[in-house]
Amino acid sequence: MEQTKNIIDKIDTIQSDNEVPIILSNYEPTTDEVSRLNINSNNLYNDISSLEPYTIIQEEYLDLIKENHLNVFGADIIFSSKKWDFSNLKNDFNKYKLHSFNFNVKGEPLTDFYETFLKLFVLNAILEDSSLRRYLINDFYFIKVFFVYLQSKNVYLLENCTELTVNDFLTLQRAITAETTIVKYQTTILKMFNFYSILTNKEINQNVINVLTKRNKNSLKITQKNGLIKLLPNSFMKNLTKLLYDDIINTDFNNLNNIELKNYRKEILIFILTQTGIRPEEVLTVPYDCIVKDDLNNIDVYFMKYNITKSIYGTGVEETQTVANEKVVKIIFKLRDNYKGTYLGDKISYGQLRDFFYQYCEENCSKLENISDLPIDSFMAKPLRKEINGKGKYINIPRLKQFRVYFDSELKRRGFNDFSRAKLLGHHDEKMFDYYGRDVTTLEEDINFSQIMIKDFINDSSLKILGPKGNIYTKRIRKFLDKLDKKKIQGAYNIEELSQELMNEMPIRTKLGGCCIKPYSNAECNKNDNTDEYLCSYGLCENQCHFFYNCMYYYDKFHEMIDAYNHNSNAGYEKFASKELYKIQQMLKGKLIPELEELNRMIEINGVETIKNNYPDVVEIIDNYSKIKGEIDLWMNKTVKN
C-alpha cells in the first residue's frame, strides 16, 4: 500500500514550498449536515464504514466525506457540492483549459453512491498527482457516462455490474465513437474498479476484468492508422521554411505598425515550430529573453527556453529548453531589436496563430506549391476549393501540430535515439517515445543498401544474416545468387540489376543497425501501423535482420541505454529503471551478443586482419573485445534494487 501512504503523506504534510496540503476543518458534522450529505442512507459511506477495522485509506476518505469543507491546493471545495471549481489553478498558460468538475447530469441525477464514489476518485487522483492533470478531466467524463448508463439499466451498486452490462455499454459506445476512445473507456473503467476495490475490500469480477482488458485489434489498428498525425511532404516544408525565413529576414521591422509587427511575430512563431518541434500551444510561451548561449568544445551552441504546459496544472509551469539552430537565433534576435514584451506570443492566442497560418498558406499557395487537382492526404487541415487559372483546384493546408511530427521524423532519420528525441520534444512518459517519428528512409537508400549487401555476399561466402529469420534469408540470398550466371555478377551496372531483381523478390529496407527483409514482394508492412512500428522500434519484428558488423552500432546503443537507466535510477524512478534494464538485457541477448559470437566465427574462418580490412567498423570492437565482453556480463547479471 505504498501508493496509499503517499496519498496520506500529501494530506498531512507539505512536500515542497509550492505545494499546499489539503486542510481538513476541525469539526464534526452536525445532524443537519449529515442529513444533507445523505451519509446515513444506503450508500458508499455506510458501505465503507461497515468494514471495521478500516485500512488507512478508508479511514482517511471517510473523514473527508464527513468534514465536507476542504481546501485542496488552494481551492475551496465543498464535498457535497454538485460542482468543484479549481479555477484558482489557472494561469497565462492554461487559462483556456477546463478546471472544474460538474457532478450534475441531465435527467436522473447520479445516486449518492455513484456521486460519492466519483468524488473520491477525483480527489484521490488530484492528491496522488499533487495537481490537476488533463487525463483526469477525461477520466471523469468517461466514468460519469458509464455511471449514467448503469443507472439506466437499474444497476445501483458496482458489485452488481456484470460482464454483460460492461460489454453492452462498450457495444453502444462503439456505434458512436472511435476504437481508440473505446480503449480509453476500458482503461478508465478498469482503473475505477481497482480504486473501488481498494475502498471497499470487494474483489472485481474476473469476467468484468476480461472484458475491460480485451482489445478489438483489427478495429484498433484501422483507427490508429487513420488517427496518426501525418508526415508532411519534404518539398512543402522546404518551400515553407524558405519563404518564412526570407520574408522575416528581408523585412525592415522599424517601418511596421503594431498590427503588421504582430503578424510578423506570428510568422516567427510558425518558423520556430518548423525548426524546434515544440507543441503549437507552447510556442506562445517562449519567453522574450529565450536564447541561452553555451560553449561546447570552443563552439558556440544555442538553446531556446520555453514552458511546457501539457499535463501541467497548478500555478506553475515547467521551464525547459531545446536546441536552437542559427536561423532561429537570428530571427529571434531580430525581433528583440524591435519588440519588447514578456513572451514572443504576447496577446496572440492559439486560434489566432492557426487562422493566420491557414490564410498564409492560401495567399502563398503558388510559392508553397500546395495546389493540387485532388486533396492530398498528408495535409490534415480541411483543403480549400478555389478556382485558379480558370480551373477548380485544392489548396492543401497542414495543421500546426504536423511540424512536430516532421521535426521528430527528421531527427529519427539522422540517427537520434528515442531518449534524445524525447528530451528535445519535452516528453516525460516512456509511452510517448517514438510516438511522432515516421519512417522516412528513401527508396534510393534501400537500393544502395541492397547493392552493398549483394557485394558482401559475393565477396564473402561465410557471411550470414542474423535475426529471427536470419538463416532462412541467408539461404534464400545464396540460392538467388547461385541461380545466376556468374558472368552477370561483374561491374556496378550488373550489381544494380541484381539488387533490383532481389528487391522484387524479397523487399529490403535499410534501418539503423541492420535492415528489414520481407519474405515476398507483397508482404510490405504498413509503415503507419502502430503495432508494426512498435515491434520495429523495439527490434521485436521477426523480419528485422542484422549482421556481425553492426556490433559497433549496438555497442553505442548499449551505452545510450545505460545512460537512460542511470538517469532513472539516480532520480529514484526504480520502476522505469527496471524497464530500461529489461530493454538493455533484451537488446544484448537479441543483438550484441549474437553479433560478437558471429564476429568470432568470422575471425576463425578468415583471420583477424582480413576481417579488419574488409569490415573496418568492427576494428574498435576487436581491439577492445575483453573489456566489452566484461561490460556485457556485468549488465546481463544486473538486477534493480527494490
Secondary structure as GFF3:
##gff-version 3
##sequence-region A 1 642
A	DSSP	alpha_helix	2	12	.	.	.	ID=ss1
A	DSSP	beta_strand	23	24	.	.	.	ID=ss2
A	DSSP	alpha_helix	31	37	.	.	.	ID=ss3
A	DSSP	alpha_helix	44	49	.	.	.	ID=ss4
A	DSSP	alpha_helix	56	67	.	.	.	ID=ss5
A	DSSP	beta_strand	69	72	.	.	.	ID=ss6
A	DSSP	beta_strand	75	78	.	.	.	ID=ss7
A	DSSP	beta_strand	83	85	.	.	.	ID=ss8
A	DSSP	three_ten_helix	87	89	.	.	.	ID=ss9
A	DSSP	beta_strand	100	102	.	.	.	ID=ss10
A	DSSP	alpha_helix	112	129	.	.	.	ID=ss11
A	DSSP	alpha_helix	134	152	.	.	.	ID=ss12
A	DSSP	three_ten_helix	158	160	.	.	.	ID=ss13
A	DSSP	alpha_helix	163	174	.	.	.	ID=ss14
A	DSSP	alpha_helix	179	200	.	.	.	ID=ss15
A	DSSP	alpha_helix	206	213	.	.	.	ID=ss16
A	DSSP	alpha_helix	217	227	.	.	.	ID=ss17
A	DSSP	alpha_helix	234	249	.	.	.	ID=ss18
A	DSSP	three_ten_helix	253	255	.	.	.	ID=ss19
A	DSSP	alpha_helix	258	276	.	.	.	ID=ss20
A	DSSP	three_ten_helix	280	285	.	.	.	ID=ss21
A	DSSP	beta_strand	291	296	.	.	.	ID=ss22
A	DSSP	beta_strand	299	308	.	.	.	ID=ss23
A	DSSP	beta_strand	318	323	.	.	.	ID=ss24
A	DSSP	alpha_helix	326	336	.	.	.	ID=ss25
A	DSSP	alpha_helix	350	363	.	.	.	ID=ss26
A	DSSP	alpha_helix	365	368	.	.	.	ID=ss27
A	DSSP	beta_strand	371	372	.	.	.	ID=ss28
A	DSSP	beta_strand	384	388	.	.	.	ID=ss29
A	DSSP	beta_strand	391	395	.	.	.	ID=ss30
A	DSSP	alpha_helix	402	413	.	.	.	ID=ss31
A	DSSP	alpha_helix	418	425	.	.	.	ID=ss32
A	DSSP	three_ten_helix	430	432	.	.	.	ID=ss33
A	DSSP	alpha_helix	443	459	.	.	.	ID=ss34
A	DSSP	alpha_helix	470	483	.	.	.	ID=ss35
A	DSSP	three_ten_helix	486	488	.	.	.	ID=ss36
A	DSSP	alpha_helix	491	505	.	.	.	ID=ss37
A	DSSP	beta_strand	508	511	.	.	.	ID=ss38
A	DSSP	beta_strand	514	517	.	.	.	ID=ss39
A	DSSP	alpha_helix	530	537	.	.	.	ID=ss40
A	DSSP	beta_strand	544	545	.	.	.	ID=ss41
A	DSSP	three_ten_helix	548	550	.	.	.	ID=ss42
A	DSSP	alpha_helix	551	570	.	.	.	ID=ss43
A	DSSP	alpha_helix	574	587	.	.	.	ID=ss44
A	DSSP	pi_helix	588	592	.	.	.	ID=ss45
A	DSSP	alpha_helix	593	606	.	.	.	ID=ss46
A	DSSP	alpha_helix	608	614	.	.	.	ID=ss47
A	DSSP	three_ten_helix	616	618	.	.	.	ID=ss48
A	DSSP	alpha_helix	619	623	.	.	.	ID=ss49
A	DSSP	alpha_helix	625	636	.	.	.	ID=ss50
###
